[in-house]
């Protein structure tokens, strides 16, 4: 299979790599939560800013809204 046909096939089936799938990581409401402690123990995890509960980076719900990309340049 050539590179062009692989890209065409991926586009046709709506292929998404793991980092592109809709998860808390790329939701506008998902946020990393940090504690006020000395590293490396400062990271707590993820939180849903819309509903206010702890979550995981790979979690997903029906209310997912993509985070807006900031244009650079």
C-alpha positions as a Markdown table, in Angstrom:
| # | Residue | x | y | z |
|---|---|---|---|---|
| 1 | Unk | 0.0 | 0.0 | 0.0 |
| 2 | Unk | 1.4 | 3.4 | -0.9 |
| 3 | Unk | 1.5 | 6.3 | 1.5 |
| 4 | Unk | -1.1 | 8.2 | -0.6 |
| 5 | Unk | -3.5 | 5.2 | -0.4 |
| 6 | Unk | -3.0 | 4.8 | 3.3 |
| 7 | Unk | -3.8 | 8.5 | 3.9 |
| 8 | Unk | -6.9 | 8.2 | 1.6 |
| 9 | Unk | -8.1 | 5.1 | 3.5 |
| 10 | Unk | -7.6 | 6.8 | 6.9 |
| 11 | Unk | -9.5 | 9.9 | 5.7 |
| 12 | Unk | -12.3 | 7.7 | 4.2 |
| 13 | Unk | -12.9 | 5.8 | 7.5 |
| 14 | Unk | -12.5 | 8.8 | 9.8 |
| 15 | Unk | -9.4 | 7.3 | 11.4 |
| 16 | Unk | -8.1 | 9.1 | 14.5 |
| 17 | Unk | -4.9 | 8.5 | 16.4 |
| 18 | Unk | -5.2 | 8.1 | 20.2 |
| 19 | Unk | -4.3 | 11.8 | 20.8 |
| 20 | Unk | -7.0 | 12.9 | 18.4 |
| 21 | Unk | -10.0 | 11.1 | 19.8 |
| 22 | Unk | -12.4 | 13.1 | 21.9 |
| 23 | Unk | -11.4 | 12.6 | 25.6 |
| 24 | Unk | -11.0 | 14.8 | 28.7 |
| 25 | Unk | -7.5 | 15.6 | 27.5 |
| 26 | Unk | -8.8 | 17.6 | 24.5 |
| 27 | Unk | -12.1 | 18.8 | 25.9 |
| 28 | Unk | -12.4 | 22.5 | 26.6 |
| 29 | Unk | -13.7 | 21.6 | 30.1 |
| 30 | Unk | -11.0 | 19.0 | 31.0 |
| 31 | Unk | -8.2 | 20.4 | 33.1 |
| 32 | Unk | -5.1 | 19.0 | 34.8 |
| 33 | Unk | -5.2 | 19.5 | 38.5 |
| 34 | Unk | -2.1 | 20.2 | 40.6 |
| 35 | Unk | -1.6 | 20.3 | 44.4 |
| 36 | Unk | 0.4 | 22.9 | 46.2 |
| 37 | Unk | 3.2 | 20.5 | 47.0 |
| 38 | Unk | 6.8 | 20.0 | 46.0 |
| 39 | Unk | 7.3 | 18.0 | 42.7 |
| 40 | Unk | 7.1 | 15.2 | 41.8 |
| 41 | Unk | 4.1 | 14.8 | 44.0 |
| 42 | Unk | 2.3 | 17.9 | 42.8 |
| 43 | Unk | 0.1 | 16.4 | 40.0 |
| 44 | Unk | -3.3 | 15.1 | 41.2 |
| 45 | Unk | -4.9 | 14.2 | 37.9 |
| 46 | Unk | -7.7 | 15.5 | 35.8 |
| 47 | Unk | -11.0 | 17.3 | 36.6 |
| 48 | Unk | -14.1 | 18.1 | 34.6 |
| 49 | Unk | -14.4 | 21.9 | 34.9 |
| 50 | Unk | -18.0 | 21.8 | 33.6 |
| 51 | Unk | -19.4 | 19.4 | 36.3 |
| 52 | Unk | -16.7 | 19.6 | 38.9 |
| 53 | Unk | -15.7 | 16.0 | 39.4 |
| 54 | Unk | -12.4 | 14.1 | 39.2 |
| 55 | Unk | -11.8 | 12.2 | 35.9 |
| 56 | Unk | -9.1 | 10.6 | 33.9 |
| 57 | Unk | -7.3 | 11.9 | 30.8 |
| 58 | Unk | -8.9 | 9.2 | 28.6 |
| 59 | Unk | -12.4 | 9.5 | 29.9 |
| 60 | Unk | -15.2 | 10.7 | 27.6 |
| 61 | Unk | -18.8 | 11.9 | 28.0 |
| 62 | Unk | -21.6 | 12.9 | 25.7 |
| 63 | Unk | -20.9 | 16.6 | 26.5 |
| 64 | Unk | -17.4 | 16.6 | 25.0 |
| 65 | Unk | -16.5 | 19.9 | 23.4 |
| 66 | Unk | -13.2 | 20.2 | 21.5 |
| 67 | Unk | -10.7 | 22.6 | 22.9 |
| 68 | Unk | -10.1 | 25.5 | 20.5 |
| 69 | Unk | -6.6 | 25.5 | 19.0 |
| 70 | Unk | -4.7 | 28.8 | 19.4 |
| 71 | Unk | -3.3 | 30.1 | 16.1 |
| 72 | Unk | 0.4 | 30.7 | 16.3 |
| 73 | Unk | 2.1 | 33.1 | 13.9 |
